[in-house]
Amino acid sequence: LDILREQKASGYSGGIYHNTQIDLIDDKSLYKEVEYGDLKFVHIKCSKYKGNGVKRIKNMLQFSNRFMRVAEKYKKPDVVVADVNCINYGPIYRFCKSHNVPMLVDMRDLWPMSIVEYYKFSNNNPIIQYLYYREKQMYKRVDGIIFSMEGGQSYIKDKGWETLGLDKFYYINNGVNIDNLNRIHPFYMVYIGVDGEIVCDYLNPKKLLDTMRLCCRGKSEPIK
């Protein structure tokens, strides 16, 4: 909500299409218009889910496909900024292409790299390889990619995808509202060795947390 208020203060307006793991539509309606103060939302009904399993993927796919049906009922947007990934971007991309609307991807979580890091899949797994292919195709097709964390262009270089054009990858920090209770986001953990070299960066959170747990094992007090 804070980001949207900043956008509105800068002169941008329009509906926001949103899904969530919380069921905000208690009937069989496809969508629901809701106002939070001076901000207008359009909630799209999707199946409930918990955690990061198959039901979450089902929820994401439902949102993308139902977005097309709902968006047709409203005025053509000037631009679509979508928080999607390589699995569910397709329907929204096709909507934008058919209506000649620029599409930007708001990249908050790297798929399939997050799957590799959190669930210990091998990068050589055929399914992971296919998802990397879809990720590259998504970056190639859309008009721009916004990373909420630093290192987006470095990630593209590490993957050997410089031919996509690094100028279409942007870093825009979400900022932080000091009035909110969560003072951690959007700061990230980085493990730096005594020699100043980065041992594990914020793009590998599972590895970093596992390393921290190993260092803390058997310790009852902080090491001074």
C-alpha positions, -999 to 999 in steps of 0.1 A, spaced: 0 0 0 29 24 8 43 19 -27 9 26 -43 4 57 -23 38 70 -35 28 62 -71 -5 81 -67 13 111 -52 35 111 -83 5 114 -105 -1 78 -114 -36 62 -110 -55 31 -121 -68 -1 -108 -46 -27 -91 -54 -64 -98 -44 -85 -68 -46 -121 -55 -36 -134 -21 -36 -166 0 -63 -150 21 -98 -154 6 -112 -119 4 -142 -129 -18 -167 -149 2 -191 -157 -27 -187 -171 -63 -179 -138 -79 -149 -137 -102 -136 -104 -89 -144 -77 -64 -137 -40 -63 -124 -28 -30 -111 6 -17 -85 9 10 -86 46 19 -80 64 -13 -66 33 -32 -87 12 -55 -81 -25 -58 -96 -52 -79 -93 -86 -61 -95 -117 -83 -109 -148 -68 -84 -177 -67 -81 -210 -48 -67 -209 -13 -32 -222 -5 -7 -225 23 31 -226 20 49 -230 -13 35 -262 -27 14 -272 -57 -16 -253 -45 4 -220 -46 13 -227 -82 -23 -234 -90 -33 -201 -73 -7 -182 -94 -19 -198 -127 -55 -191 -118 -47 -154 -112 -29 -149 -145 -56 -166 -165 -85 -148 -147 -67 -115 -150 -73 -115 -187 -111 -120 -183 -113 -93 -156 -90 -67 -173 -111 -68 -204 -139 -51 -184 -118 -20 -177 -102 8 -196 -70 -2 -215 -40 5 -192 -10 25 -202 13 -1 -188 11 -33 -168 36 -40 -140 31 -76 -130 46 -95 -100 49 -128 -119 75 -154 -127 84 -178 -155 55 -201 -146 26 -178 -147 35 -147 -168 22 -161 -201 -15 -151 -200 -7 -115 -188 19 -112 -215 -5 -123 -242 -31 -97 -229 -5 -69 -231 7 -80 -265 -28 -82 -280 -37 -47 -266 -3 -32 -274 4 -24 -237 40 -24 -224 46 -50 -197 71 -48 -169 79 -77 -146 83 -68 -109 109 -94 -99 108 -101 -62 117 -137 -62 140 -155 -87 124 -186 -102 136 -213 -106 167 -203 -86 147 -201 -54 135 -237 -60 171 -248 -64 182 -230 -32 153 -239 -9 145 -274 -20 180 -286 -31 171 -293 -67 201 -298 -90 206 -271 -117 209 -301 -141 174 -314 -133 154 -314 -166 125 -295 -150 148 -269 -136 165 -265 -170 131 -260 -186 122 -234 -161 154 -215 -167 145 -216 -204 111 -201 -196 128 -175 -173 150 -164 -202 121 -163 -226 101 -141 -202 130 -116 -199 133 -116 -237 96 -109 -244 87 -83 -218 96 -46 -221 114 -44 -188 123 -62 -156 124 -44 -122 144 -61 -95 135 -51 -59 170 -62 -48 204 -52 -61 224 -76 -83 198 -81 -111 222 -73 -139 250 -94 -122 226 -123 -121 219 -120 -159 257 -118 -166 263 -149 -144 237 -168 -165 253 -156 -197 222 -138 -209 238 -104 -217 224 -106 -253 190 -99 -238 202 -63 -232 212 -52 -197 195 -18 -202 161 -34 -198 169 -46 -162 163 -21 -135 169 -20 -97 142 -1 -77 143 -6 -40 109 -9 -23 121 14 4 111 12 40 83 27 61 99 34 96 63 36 110 58 -1 103 68 -28 127 89 -47 102 123 -29 102 142 -57 84 127 -55 49 142 -45 24 176 -52 40 193 -85 31 219 -107 48 253 -111 33 281 -134 47 315 -116 43 347 -134 52 374 -119 74 394 -112 41 365 -90 29 354 -115 2 317 -123 -1 312 -159 10 274 -160 4 253 -132 -10 216 -124 -6 207 -143 -37 214 -175 -18 193 -172 14 190 -209 20 227 -215 19 233 -185 41 208 -196 67 221 -231 67 257 -218 73 244 -196 102 226 -226 118 258 -247 115 279 -219 131 254 -216 160 251 -254 166 262 -262 202 265 -226 212 244 -212 240 257 -176 239 268 -152 212 305 -153 202 320 -119 212 
